[in-house]
Amino acid sequence: MKRIKHFGALALALVMALTALSGCGQKNPVSSGSGSGSSSGSGSSSDAPSVSMDLSQITDPYLTVSGLAGEEVLVKVGEAEITAADYLYWLRRVIEDYLAPFGGQMTTLPWDSEASEGVTFGQQMEQDALDAAVLHCMLREMARQEGLTPDPSIAEDLEQQYINMILQADSDETQVTHIFWAQMLTKDLLLRLNENNNLYDQLANLYYGEDSGHYPTDADVNAYLEETGQYKCKHILLSTVDDNRQPLDEETVAQKKADAEELLSQLRAAEDPIALFDTLMNEHSEDPGLATNPEGYTTRKGEMVAPFEEAALALKTGEISDIVESDFGYHIILRLPMNADEHRDKCVSYLFEKRVDEETERLGVVKTAAFDKLDIGSFWDRSQSLLAAVQAELTAVQ
């Protein structure tokens, strides 16, 4: 489960709201494309938000962008409720997260294109947002069960930050409220998000902290690494392609293979092949990543090319492979041990996330009829229009 780490820096929500004051971020003219991933499929096809919004007429930003009042319940987890405000914050967040690597270059969002088998891009965005909203709902519910409450200093700090924002806006609290709206936030929602971050830390420490009786042992960490397919290795690469990934000529490739065989023979004959491996790697490897990864690569299943991965996973710690051929060239691989101490915190997060999943499954997640009324394409266009209106207001003031 990736949700906590993917969305875990909840203090960033406060940073986004604060930085919004100086510009609300860059306006992203991304439209909904030709359809919607939701049931109605009525997203706009324009390349920029087309709805002009009068901020003075808006009392509920969630109703304005989605047709759903902020307090309307969209999902129930057991008896706990997820409102439109909770869900729409995350829906905007996951779409922005998807767009971030494109640097504003994507002009349409492919809501109806297939993201995975039988799942459209729009549906995937909706599910990712739901996963995040459910997670935060569960943090509240599990904390309630354990008698935990958020650190009061979080509310105190947020209140001071809020006052500072108002002062920056020349004592215009309405303007600050609009800045929050641009991120699908309210002051109360922002407080809950940051409190949830604290509850996560408290719960993880309660269940798997050093004094919990369940702090992961080295064996637990190694089992986690095995279960998640993580491993570490070094390699000597003699490349058979140029900088543009084009094959080298046959004579050069043959020489590369001969050189690889010579290096392997030296390793097989060495009294201390591990020590020699580093020497030969630093002298001969043509891996462009060597300079930034001198101690090797920590990776997981599916991240490396198949021949390399299969050979590396077949090795025991300290073993050296035969010559492995991939599209990049000839590899000689050394399997390295994983340091349990370096991965213990990640193991704690993994175990806690599994516990959250199990409790969520026990309680059950049920969508209300209101959930199916949401059109993701229309929501995105109208939320972009709201963002544009807030930016225009700030520009006029400045």
Backbone hydrogen bonds in HBPLUS format (Angstrom, degrees):
<---DONOR---> <-ACCEPTOR-->    atom                        ^
c    i                          cat <-CA-CA->   ^        H-A-AA   ^      H-
h    n   atom  resd res      DA  || num        DHA   H-A  angle D-A-AA Bond
n    s   type  num  typ     dist DA aas  dist angle  dist       angle   num
A0006-HIS N   A0002-LYS O   2.98 MM   4  5.93 155.5  2.04 157.2 165.2     1
A0007-PHE N   A0003-ARG O   2.94 MM   4  5.94 152.5  2.02 149.1 154.8     2
A0008-GLY N   A0004-ILE O   2.55 MM   4  4.72 103.6  2.12 137.8 152.0     3
A0010-LEU N   A0008-GLY O   2.66 MM   2  5.40 133.2  1.87 113.2  97.4     4
A0012-LEU N   A0009-ALA O   2.91 MM   3  5.66 156.1  1.96 118.4 125.9     5
A0013-ALA N   A0010-LEU O   2.93 MM   3  5.58 152.2  2.01 115.2 122.4     6
A0014-LEU N   A0011-ALA O   2.99 MM   3  5.37 126.9  2.28 105.6 117.9     7
A0015-VAL N   A0011-ALA O   3.17 MM   4  6.60 156.3  2.23 145.5 152.4     8
A0016-MET N   A0012-LEU O   2.76 MM   4  6.01 160.3  1.80 155.2 159.5     9
A0017-ALA N   A0013-ALA O   3.12 MM   4  6.35 155.6  2.18 140.9 147.0    10
A0018-LEU N   A0014-LEU O   2.94 MM   4  6.21 156.8  2.00 152.0 158.4    11
A0019-THR N   A0015-VAL O   2.85 MM   4  6.03 172.6  1.85 160.8 162.4    12
A0020-ALA N   A0016-MET O   2.92 MM   4  5.91 135.5  2.12 137.4 149.4    13
A0021-LEU N   A0018-LEU O   3.12 MM   3  5.64 148.0  2.23 108.7 116.7    14
A0022-SER N   A0019-THR O   3.13 MM   3  5.72 144.9  2.26 112.7 120.3    15
A0023-GLY N   A0020-ALA O   2.95 MM   3  5.18 164.8  1.97 113.1 116.3    16
A0024-CYS N   A0020-ALA O   2.51 MM   4  3.44 134.4  1.70 104.8 117.2    17
A0030-VAL N   A0028-ASN O   2.73 MM   2  5.52 142.0  1.87  98.8  91.9    18
A0031-SER N   A0107-THR O   3.36 MM  76  6.52 169.7  2.37 129.0 129.3    19
A0109-LEU N   A0031-SER O   3.03 MM  78  6.17 135.5  2.24 138.7 150.2    20
A0057-GLN N   A0054-ASP O   2.94 MM   3  5.61 159.7  1.98 120.2 126.7    21
A0058-ILE N   A0055-LEU O   3.16 MM   3  5.30 165.7  2.19 108.6 113.0    22
A0064-THR N   A0060-ASP O   3.11 MM   4  6.38 155.2  2.18 150.1 157.6    23
A0065-VAL N   A0061-PRO O   3.08 MM   4  6.30 152.1  2.16 146.0 151.2    24
A0066-SER N   A0062-TYR O   3.00 MM   4  5.89 140.8  2.16 143.2 152.8    25
A0067-GLY N   A0063-LEU O   2.83 MM   4  4.45 145.3  1.95 120.4 127.9    26
A0072-GLU N   A0069-ALA O   2.98 MM   3  5.30 158.0  2.03 113.1 120.4    27
A0085-ALA N   A0070-GLY O   3.04 MM  15  4.54 157.5  2.09 134.9 127.7    28
A0084-ALA N   A0072-GLU O   2.80 MM  12  5.61 132.6  2.03 152.3 167.5    29
A0074-LEU N   A0082-ILE O   2.87 MM   8  5.92 160.8  1.91 157.5 162.6    30
A0368-THR N   A0074-LEU O   2.79 MM 294  5.20 171.6  1.80 140.0 140.0    31
A0075-VAL N   A0082-ILE O   3.27 MM   7  5.07 161.8  2.31 142.2 144.5    32
A0082-ILE N   A0075-VAL O   2.78 MM   7  5.07 158.1  1.83 161.3 158.0    33
A0076-LYS N   A0366-VAL O   2.80 MM 290  5.22 159.5  1.84 150.0 157.1    34
A0366-VAL N   A0076-LYS O   2.86 MM 290  5.22 166.7  1.88 156.0 160.6    35
A0077-VAL N   A0080-ALA O   2.88 MM   3  5.13 154.0  1.95 135.8 144.4    36
A0080-ALA N   A0077-VAL O   3.03 MM   3  5.13 143.1  2.17 134.6 128.2    37
A0078-GLY N   A0364-GLY O   3.14 MM 286  5.75 136.4  2.34 154.4 160.8    38
A0087-TYR N   A0083-THR O   3.03 MM   4  6.33 169.1  2.05 155.0 157.6    39
A0088-LEU N   A0084-ALA O   2.80 MM   4  5.77 169.8  1.81 155.4 158.9    40
A0089-TYR N   A0085-ALA O   3.23 MM   4  6.20 152.2  2.31 142.8 148.6    41
A0091-LEU N   A0087-TYR O   2.88 MM   4  6.17 150.1  1.97 149.1 159.1    42
A0092-ARG N   A0088-LEU O   3.07 MM   4  6.16 166.6  2.09 145.7 147.8    43
A0093-ARG N   A0089-TYR O   3.03 MM   4  6.21 155.3  2.09 142.0 149.8    44
A0094-VAL N   A0090-TRP O   2.83 MM   4  6.03 161.8  1.87 156.0 157.9    45
A0095-ILE N   A0091-LEU O   3.25 MM   4  6.38 157.4  2.31 144.3 150.1    46
A0096-GLU N   A0092-ARG O   2.95 MM   4  6.16 163.0  1.98 153.1 158.0    47
A0097-ASP N   A0093-ARG O   2.87 MM   4  6.05 151.3  1.95 145.1 153.8    48
A0098-TYR N   A0094-VAL O   2.95 MM   4  6.15 149.4  2.04 140.0 147.5    49
A0099-LEU N   A0095-ILE O   3.00 MM   4  6.26 152.3  2.08 147.2 154.6    50
A0100-ALA N   A0096-GLU O   2.97 MM   4  6.02 136.5  2.16 146.3 156.6    51
A0102-PHE N   A0099-LEU O   2.89 MM   3  5.54 147.4  2.00 123.4 133.3    52
A0103-GLY N   A0100-ALA O   3.19 MM   3  5.67 165.6  2.22 116.4 120.8    53
A0105-GLN N   A0102-PHE O   2.99 MM   3  5.46 159.7  2.03 117.6 124.2    54
A0111-TRP N   A0109-LEU O   2.97 MM   2  5.76 135.0  2.17 106.8  93.8    55
A0113-SER N   A0110-PRO O   3.13 MM   3  5.41 154.6  2.20 111.4 119.2    56
A0122-GLY N   A0111-TRP O   2.84 MM  11  4.28 163.7  1.86 132.8 128.3    57
A0121-PHE N   A0113-SER O   2.73 MM   8  5.72 142.4  1.87 163.5 172.0    58
A0115-ALA N   A0119-VAL O   2.78 MM   4  5.80 148.1  1.88 145.8 156.7    59
A0116-SER N   A0119-VAL O   3.25 MM   3  5.23 163.2  2.28 144.3 146.3    60
A0119-VAL N   A0116-SER O   2.93 MM   3  5.23 173.0  1.93 134.4 133.5    61
A0124-GLN N   A0120-THR O   2.91 MM   4  6.19 149.2  2.00 146.9 156.2    62
A0125-MET N   A0121-PHE O   2.95 MM   4  6.28 156.9  2.00 154.1 159.5    63
A0126-GLU N   A0122-GLY O   3.00 MM   4  6.27 159.8  2.04 148.4 154.1    64
A0127-GLN N   A0123-GLN O   2.89 MM   4  6.11 152.9  1.96 144.7 152.1    65
A0128-ASP N   A0124-GLN O   2.89 MM   4  6.09 160.3  1.93 150.9 156.1    66
A0129-ALA N   A0125-MET O   2.99 MM   4  6.19 160.6  2.03 149.2 154.4    67
A0130-LEU N   A0126-GLU O   2.92 MM   4  6.12 153.4  1.99 142.4 150.4    68
A0131-ASP N   A0127-GLN O   2.81 MM   4  6.05 158.3  1.85 152.3 157.8    69
A0132-ALA N   A0128-ASP O   3.11 MM   4  6.39 159.7  2.16 146.5 151.0    70
A0133-ALA N   A0129-ALA O   2.95 MM   4  6.19 162.7  1.98 151.2 156.2    71
A0134-VAL N   A0130-LEU O   2.80 MM   4  5.94 162.1  1.83 155.0 159.9    72
A0135-LEU N   A0131-ASP O   2.95 MM   4  6.10 157.9  2.00 145.3 151.7    73
A0136-HIS N   A0132-ALA O   3.12 MM   4  6.40 162.8  2.15 150.5 153.6    74
A0137-CYS N   A0133-ALA O   3.00 MM   4  6.21 148.9  2.10 144.0 153.1    75
A0138-MET N   A0134-VAL O   2.83 MM   4  6.07 154.2  1.90 152.3 159.4    76
A0139-LEU N   A0135-LEU O   2.93 MM   4  6.29 146.9  2.04 148.9 158.2    77
A0140-ARG N   A0136-HIS O   3.35 MM   4  6.55 158.6  2.40 140.2 144.2    78
A0141-GLU N   A0137-CYS O   3.01 MM   4  6.30 159.9  2.05 146.8 152.9    79
A0142-MET N   A0138-MET O   2.77 MM   4  5.85 172.5  1.77 157.3 158.8    80
A0143-ALA N   A0139-LEU O   3.00 MM   4  5.98 154.3  2.06 139.8 147.5    81
A0144-ARG N   A0140-ARG O   2.94 MM   4  6.14 152.4  2.01 144.3 152.1    82
A0145-GLN N   A0141-GLU O   3.02 MM   4  6.32 156.0  2.08 146.5 152.8    83
A0146-GLU N   A0142-MET O   3.02 MM   4  6.26 143.4  2.16 141.8 151.4    84
A0147-GLY N   A0143-ALA O   2.94 MM   4  6.00 106.7  2.49 138.5 155.9    85
A0148-LEU N   A0143-ALA O   2.83 MM   5  4.87 163.8  1.86 147.6 146.3    86
A0147-GLY N   A0144-ARG O   3.17 MM   3  5.08 157.8  2.22 100.4 107.2    87
A0154-ILE N   A0151-ASP O   3.07 MM   3  5.88 162.2  2.10 123.9 128.5    88
A0156-GLU N   A0152-PRO O   3.28 MM   4  6.60 159.8  2.32 147.4 153.4    89
A0157-ASP N   A0153-SER O   2.80 MM   4  5.91 162.1  1.83 147.4 151.8    90
A0158-LEU N   A0154-ILE O   2.96 MM   4  6.12 161.3  1.99 147.7 153.3    91
A0159-GLU N   A0155-ALA O   2.95 MM   4  6.07 155.2  2.01 144.4 151.1    92
A0160-GLN N   A0156-GLU O   3.11 MM   4  6.41 154.9  2.18 146.0 152.2    93
A0161-GLN N   A0157-ASP O   2.93 MM   4  6.23 157.0  1.98 149.1 155.9    94
A0162-TYR N   A0158-LEU O   2.80 MM   4  6.02 153.3  1.87 149.3 157.1    95
A0163-ILE N   A0159-GLU O   2.95 MM   4  6.22 156.5  2.01 146.8 152.6    96
A0164-ASN N   A0160-GLN O   2.94 MM   4  6.20 157.7  1.99 147.7 153.9    97
A0165-MET N   A0161-GLN O   2.95 MM   4  6.25 149.9  2.04 145.4 153.4    98
A0166-ILE N   A0162-TYR O   3.04 MM   4  6.38 155.3  2.11 148.6 154.9    99
A0167-LEU N   A0163-ILE O   2.96 MM   4  6.27 155.7  2.02 150.4 157.2   100
A0168-GLN N   A0164-ASN O   2.88 MM   4  6.16 154.2  1.95 147.2 154.5   101
A0169-ALA N   A0165-MET O   2.94 MM   4  6.19 137.6  2.12 139.9 151.8   102
A0171-SER N   A0166-ILE O   2.65 MM   5  4.79 134.4  1.85 141.3 147.3   103
A0170-ASP N   A0167-LEU O   3.06 MM   3  5.07 146.2  2.18 112.8 111.2   104
A0172-ASP N   A0169-ALA O   3.20 MM   3  5.42 138.7  2.38 101.8 112.8   105
A0176-VAL N   A0172-ASP O   3.42 MM   4  6.82 153.2  2.49 143.5 150.3   106
A0177-THR N   A0173-GLU O   2.94 MM   4  6.22 156.9  1.99 150.9 157.3   107
A0178-HIS N   A0174-THR O   2.99 MM   4  6.30 153.8  2.06 149.2 155.7   108
A0179-ILE N   A0175-GLN O   3.03 MM   4  6.35 147.1  2.14 142.7 151.7   109
A0180-PHE N   A0176-VAL O   3.07 MM   4  6.44 154.0  2.14 150.6 156.8   110
A0181-TRP N   A0177-THR O   3.02 MM   4  6.36 156.5  2.08 146.3 153.1   111
A0182-ALA N   A0178-HIS O   3.05 MM   4  6.37 148.3  2.16 147.2 154.3   112
A0183-GLN N   A0180-PHE O   2.96 MM   3  5.50 148.7  2.06 114.3 123.2   113
A0185-LEU N   A0180-PHE O   2.89 MM   5  4.79 156.9  1.94 133.5 133.8   114
A0184-MET N   A0181-TRP O   2.78 MM   3  4.76 162.8  1.81 116.5 117.4   115
A0190-LEU N   A0186-THR O   2.91 MM   4  6.09 163.6  1.94 154.6 159.1   116
A0191-LEU N   A0187-LYS O   3.06 MM   4  6.30 153.1  2.13 145.8 152.8   117
A0192-ARG N   A0188-ASP O   3.04 MM   4  6.37 159.8  2.08 148.1 153.0   118
A0193-LEU N   A0189-LEU O   2.97 MM   4  6.23 161.6  2.00 156.0 160.5   119
A0194-ASN N   A0190-LEU O   3.16 MM   4  6.38 163.7  2.19 149.2 152.6   120
A0195-GLU N   A0191-LEU O   2.88 MM   4  6.07 152.9  1.95 151.9 160.5   121
A0196-ASN N   A0192-ARG O   2.84 MM   4  6.01 150.1  1.93 147.7 155.7   122
A0197-ASN N   A0193-LEU O   3.28 MM   4  6.62 142.6  2.42 139.2 147.8   123
A0198-ASN N   A0195-GLU O   3.07 MM   3  5.16 117.9  2.47  97.7 112.3   124
A0199-LEU N   A0195-GLU O   2.91 MM   4  6.28 153.0  1.98 149.6 158.1   125
A0200-TYR N   A0196-ASN O   2.84 MM   4  6.08 151.9  1.92 148.7 155.5   126
A0201-ASP N   A0197-ASN O   3.28 MM   4  6.61 159.7  2.32 143.0 146.9   127
A0202-GLN N   A0198-ASN O   3.00 MM   4  6.32 160.0  2.04 150.3 156.0   128
A0203-LEU N   A0199-LEU O   2.86 MM   4  6.01 166.8  1.87 154.6 157.8   129
A0204-ALA N   A0200-TYR O   2.90 MM   4  6.03 168.6  1.91 156.6 160.1   130
A0205-ASN N   A0201-ASP O   3.04 MM   4  6.12 155.9  2.10 144.3 150.8   131
A0206-LEU N   A0202-GLN O   2.88 MM   4  6.07 151.3  1.96 144.3 153.0   132
A0207-TYR N   A0203-LEU O   2.95 MM   4  6.15 162.8  1.98 157.0 159.7   133
A0208-TYR N   A0204-ALA O   2.84 MM   4  5.68 158.6  1.88 144.1 151.3   134
A0209-GLY N   A0205-ASN O   2.85 MM   4  3.97 137.9  2.03 117.6 117.2   135
A0212-SER N   A0209-GLY O   3.08 MM   3  5.14 166.2  2.10 113.7 115.5   136
A0220-ASP N   A0217-THR O   3.06 MM   3  4.99 116.0  2.48  93.3 108.8   137
A0221-VAL N   A0217-THR O   2.93 MM   4  6.28 159.4  1.98 154.5 159.8   138
A0222-ASN N   A0218-ASP O   2.88 MM   4  6.11 162.2  1.91 151.8 156.8   139
A0223-ALA N   A0219-ALA O   2.93 MM   4  6.08 149.7  2.02 141.9 150.4   140
A0224-TYR N   A0220-ASP O   2.92 MM   4  6.19 151.7  2.00 145.4 153.3   141
A0225-LEU N   A0221-VAL O   2.89 MM   4  6.21 157.6  1.94 151.7 157.6   142
A0226-GLU N   A0222-ASN O   2.92 MM   4  6.12 154.1  1.99 143.5 150.7   143
A0227-GLU N   A0223-ALA O   2.82 MM   4  5.99 160.4  1.86 148.2 154.0   144
A0228-THR N   A0224-TYR O   2.95 MM   4  6.09 150.6  2.04 147.6 154.8   145
A0230-GLN N   A0225-LEU O   2.87 MM   5  5.09 163.0  1.89 153.9 154.8   146
A0229-GLY N   A0226-GLU O   3.17 MM   3  5.05 158.4  2.22  99.5 105.8   147
A0301-LYS N   A0229-GLY O   2.77 MM  72  5.09 134.6  1.98 128.6 143.1   148
A0231-TYR N   A0299-THR O   2.86 MM  68  5.62 156.9  1.92 146.7 151.9   149
A0299-THR N   A0231-TYR O   2.87 MM  68  5.62 163.8  1.90 169.8 173.4   150
A0336-LEU N   A0232-LYS O   2.90 MM 104  5.28 168.6  1.91 136.0 137.2   151
A0233-CYS N   A0297-TYR O   3.03 MM  64  5.50 149.0  2.12 142.5 151.4   152
A0297-TYR N   A0233-CYS O   2.79 MM  64  5.50 163.8  1.82 164.1 161.5   153
A0234-LYS N   A0334-LEU O   2.93 MM 100  5.19 154.9  2.00 146.1 154.0   154
A0334-LEU N   A0234-LYS O   2.89 MM 100  5.19 167.5  1.90 145.1 148.2   155
A0236-ILE N   A0332-ILE O   2.85 MM  96  5.11 154.3  1.91 143.7 152.0   156
A0332-ILE N   A0236-ILE O   2.94 MM  96  5.11 138.2  2.12 138.0 149.7   157
A0286-GLU N   A0237-LEU O   2.64 MM  49  5.35 163.7  1.67 152.6 158.7   158
A0238-LEU N   A0330-TYR O   2.92 MM  92  5.22 161.4  1.96 149.8 156.0   159
A0330-TYR N   A0238-LEU O   2.97 MM  92  5.22 162.9  2.00 146.6 145.9   160
A0240-THR N   A0328-PHE O   3.04 MM  88  6.02 158.5  2.09 125.3 131.4   161
A0248-LEU N   A0240-THR O   3.00 MM   8  5.61 158.8  2.04 142.0 138.5   162
A0242-ASP N   A0246-GLN O   2.82 MM   4  5.38 154.0  1.89 145.4 151.9   163
A0245-ARG N   A0242-ASP O   2.92 MM   3  5.21 155.3  1.98 122.2 121.8   164
A0253-VAL N   A0249-ASP O   3.02 MM   4  6.30 161.1  2.05 155.9 162.0   165
A0254-ALA N   A0250-GLU O   2.93 MM   4  6.10 157.9  1.98 149.5 155.1   166
A0255-GLN N   A0251-GLU O   3.05 MM   4  6.32 152.0  2.13 143.4 150.8   167
A0256-LYS N   A0252-THR O   2.91 MM   4  6.21 151.2  2.00 147.9 156.3   168
A0257-LYS N   A0253-VAL O   3.02 MM   4  6.35 154.0  2.09 148.7 154.9   169
A0258-ALA N   A0254-ALA O   3.04 MM   4  6.32 158.1  2.09 145.6 151.6   170
A0259-ASP N   A0255-GLN O   2.86 MM   4  6.11 156.8  1.91 149.9 156.4   171
A0260-ALA N   A0256-LYS O   2.91 MM   4  6.16 154.7  1.97 147.0 153.8   172
A0261-GLU N   A0257-LYS O   2.94 MM   4  6.22 156.2  2.00 150.2 156.3   173
A0262-GLU N   A0258-ALA O   3.02 MM   4  6.29 150.5  2.11 145.7 153.6   174
A0263-LEU N   A0259-ASP O   2.99 MM   4  6.29 158.8  2.04 150.6 155.9   175
A0264-LEU N   A0260-ALA O   2.94 MM   4  6.18 158.9  1.99 149.9 155.8   176
A0265-SER N   A0261-GLU O   2.97 MM   4  6.15 152.3  2.05 142.6 149.9   177
A0266-GLN N   A0262-GLU O   3.10 MM   4  6.38 150.2  2.19 145.5 152.9   178
A0267-LEU N   A0263-LEU O   3.09 MM   4  6.42 155.4  2.16 147.2 153.6   179
A0268-ARG N   A0264-LEU O   2.91 MM   4  6.18 157.8  1.96 152.6 158.5   180
A0269-ALA N   A0265-SER O   3.12 MM   4  6.22 141.4  2.28 139.0 148.1   181
A0270-ALA N   A0267-LEU O   3.31 MM   3  5.20 149.6  2.41  96.9 105.5   182
A0276-LEU N   A0272-ASP O   3.13 MM   4  6.41 165.5  2.15 155.2 159.7   183
A0277-PHE N   A0273-PRO O   2.79 MM   4  5.82 143.1  1.93 138.9 148.8   184
A0280-LEU N   A0276-LEU O   2.87 MM   4  6.15 169.7  1.88 165.8 167.0   185
A0281-MET N   A0277-PHE O   2.78 MM   4  5.89 156.7  1.83 151.4 159.2   186
A0282-ASN N   A0278-ASP O   2.96 MM   4  6.08 166.6  1.98 150.4 153.1   187
A0283-GLU N   A0279-THR O   3.08 MM   4  6.23 141.1  2.24 140.5 151.3   188
A0284-HIS N   A0280-LEU O   2.82 MM   4  5.74 154.6  1.88 151.9 157.3   189
A0285-SER N   A0281-MET O   2.94 MM   4  4.92 151.3  2.03 127.8 136.1   190
A0290-LEU N   A0287-ASP O   3.17 MM   3  5.50 169.6  2.18 116.6 118.8   191
A0293-ASN N   A0289-GLY O   3.00 MM   4  6.03 122.2  2.34 143.7 160.0   192
A0293-ASN N   A0290-LEU O   3.11 MM   3  4.93 141.1  2.27  95.6 107.2   193
A0296-GLY N   A0293-ASN O   3.08 MM   3  5.32 164.2  2.10 113.9 116.7   194
A0303-GLU N   A0300-ARG O   3.16 MM   3  5.97 156.4  2.22 149.6 150.1   195
A0309-GLU N   A0305-VAL O   2.97 MM   4  6.16 171.1  1.98 162.0 165.0   196
A0310-GLU N   A0306-ALA O   2.89 MM   4  5.96 174.9  1.89 163.9 165.1   197
A0311-ALA N   A0307-PRO O   3.16 MM   4  6.19 159.1  2.20 139.9 145.6   198
A0312-ALA N   A0308-PHE O   2.91 MM   4  6.09 164.1  1.93 156.0 160.9   199
A0313-LEU N   A0309-GLU O   2.93 MM   4  6.05 168.9  1.94 158.3 160.6   200
A0314-ALA N   A0310-GLU O   3.19 MM   4  6.21 131.9  2.43 133.8 145.2   201
A0314-ALA N   A0311-ALA O   3.24 MM   3  5.19 133.4  2.47  93.7 106.2   202
A0315-LEU N   A0312-ALA O   3.18 MM   3  5.45 153.7  2.25 104.9 112.7   203
A0319-GLU N   A0316-LYS O   2.95 MM   3  5.47 162.8  1.98 141.0 141.6   204
A0318-GLY N   A0335-ARG O   2.84 MM  17  5.43 166.1  1.86 139.4 143.5   205
A0335-ARG N   A0319-GLU O   3.12 MM  16  5.79 163.3  2.15 166.8 170.1   206
A0321-SER N   A0333-ILE O   2.83 MM  12  5.21 159.8  1.87 151.2 158.2   207
A0324-VAL N   A0331-HIS O   2.85 MM   7  4.94 164.5  1.87 145.8 150.6   208
A0331-HIS N   A0324-VAL O   2.72 MM   7  4.94 166.3  1.74 147.8 152.8   209
A0326-SER N   A0329-GLY O   2.91 MM   3  5.35 164.1  1.93 157.3 162.7   210
A0329-GLY N   A0326-SER O   3.22 MM   3  5.35 138.1  2.40 100.2 110.7   211
A0342-GLU N   A0339-ASN O   3.06 MM   3  5.53 133.1  2.29 110.2 121.7   212
A0343-HIS N   A0340-ALA O   3.03 MM   3  5.33 148.7  2.13 107.4 116.8   213
A0347-CYS N   A0343-HIS O   2.95 MM   4  6.19 145.7  2.07 144.4 154.7   214
A0347-CYS N   A0344-ARG O   3.06 MM   3  4.92 116.2  2.49  90.1 106.3   215
A0348-VAL N   A0344-ARG O   2.91 MM   4  6.28 150.4  2.00 150.0 157.8   216
A0349-SER N   A0345-ASP O   3.07 MM   4  6.41 161.0  2.10 148.1 152.1   217
A0350-TYR N   A0346-LYS O   2.90 MM   4  6.12 156.1  1.96 145.2 152.2   218
A0351-LEU N   A0347-CYS O   2.87 MM   4  6.09 165.3  1.89 154.8 157.7   219
A0352-PHE N   A0348-VAL O   2.91 MM   4  6.08 160.9  1.94 151.6 157.4   220
A0353-GLU N   A0349-SER O   2.86 MM   4  5.99 160.3  1.90 148.9 154.6   221
A0354-LYS N   A0350-TYR O   3.02 MM   4  6.25 153.0  2.10 146.1 153.1   222
A0355-ARG N   A0351-LEU O   3.04 MM   4  6.31 149.0  2.14 140.6 149.2   223
A0355-ARG N   A0352-PHE O   3.03 MM   3  4.96 114.6  2.48  92.0 108.2   224
A0356-VAL N   A0352-PHE O   2.89 MM   4  6.26 153.0  1.96 151.6 159.1   225
A0357-ASP N   A0353-GLU O   2.93 MM   4  6.20 158.6  1.98 147.5 153.1   226
A0358-GLU N   A0354-LYS O   2.95 MM   4  6.21 157.7  2.00 147.8 153.5   227
A0359-GLU N   A0355-ARG O   2.99 MM   4  6.24 158.8  2.04 149.5 154.8   228
A0360-THR N   A0356-VAL O   2.84 MM   4  6.03 154.0  1.91 149.7 157.7   229
A0361-GLU N   A0357-ASP O   2.91 MM   4  6.13 159.3  1.95 149.9 155.1   230
A0362-ARG N   A0358-GLU O   3.01 MM   4  6.23 148.3  2.11 140.1 149.0   231
A0363-LEU N   A0359-GLU O   3.02 MM   4  6.27 156.9  2.07 147.8 152.9   232
A0364-GLY N   A0360-THR O   2.78 MM   4  5.89 160.5  1.82 154.2 160.4   233
A0371-PHE N   A0368-THR O   3.11 MM   3  5.59 142.0  2.26 109.0 118.2   234
A0373-LYS N   A0370-ALA O   3.04 MM   3  5.31 156.0  2.10 108.3 116.0   235
A0374-LEU N   A0371-PHE O   3.32 MM   3  5.95 166.2  2.35 115.2 119.1   236
A0379-PHE N   A0375-ASP O   2.88 MM   4  6.05 163.1  1.91 157.0 162.7   237
A0380-TRP N   A0376-ILE O   2.92 MM   4  6.07 162.2  1.95 146.7 150.9   238
A0381-ASP N   A0377-GLY O   3.07 MM   4  6.32 168.1  2.08 152.4 155.2   239
A0382-ARG N   A0378-SER O   2.95 MM   4  6.08 166.3  1.97 154.2 158.2   240
A0383-SER N   A0379-PHE O   2.81 MM   4  5.93 151.2  1.89 150.2 158.8   241
A0384-GLN N   A0380-TRP O   2.95 MM   4  6.12 146.8  2.06 145.0 153.7   242
A0385-SER N   A0381-ASP O   2.95 MM   4  6.27 143.6  2.08 139.8 150.4   243
A0386-LEU N   A0382-ARG O   2.92 MM   4  6.20 150.5  2.01 142.2 149.9   244
A0387-LEU N   A0383-SER O   2.95 MM   4  6.19 156.1  2.01 140.3 146.8   245
A0388-ALA N   A0384-GLN O   2.88 MM   4  6.13 158.3  1.93 145.5 151.3   246
A0389-ALA N   A0385-SER O   2.93 MM   4  6.18 151.4  2.01 145.1 152.7   247
A0390-VAL N   A0386-LEU O   3.01 MM   4  6.31 155.3  2.07 151.1 157.3   248
A0391-GLN N   A0387-LEU O   2.92 MM   4  6.20 161.6  1.96 153.9 159.2   249
A0392-ALA N   A0388-ALA O   2.91 MM   4  6.10 156.3  1.96 146.6 153.0   250
A0393-GLU N   A0389-ALA O   2.98 MM   4  6.22 152.6  2.06 142.5 149.8   251
A0394-LEU N   A0390-VAL O   2.98 MM   4  6.28 161.3  2.02 153.1 157.4   252
A0395-THR N   A0391-GLN O   2.89 MM   4  6.10 159.6  1.93 150.8 156.8   253
A0396-ALA N   A0392-ALA O   2.95 MM   4  6.12 157.1  2.00 147.0 153.0   254
A0397-VAL N   A0393-GLU O   3.05 MM   4  6.29 155.7  2.11 147.8 154.1   255
A0398-GLN N   A0394-LEU O   2.88 MM   4  6.07 163.4  1.90 153.5 158.0   256
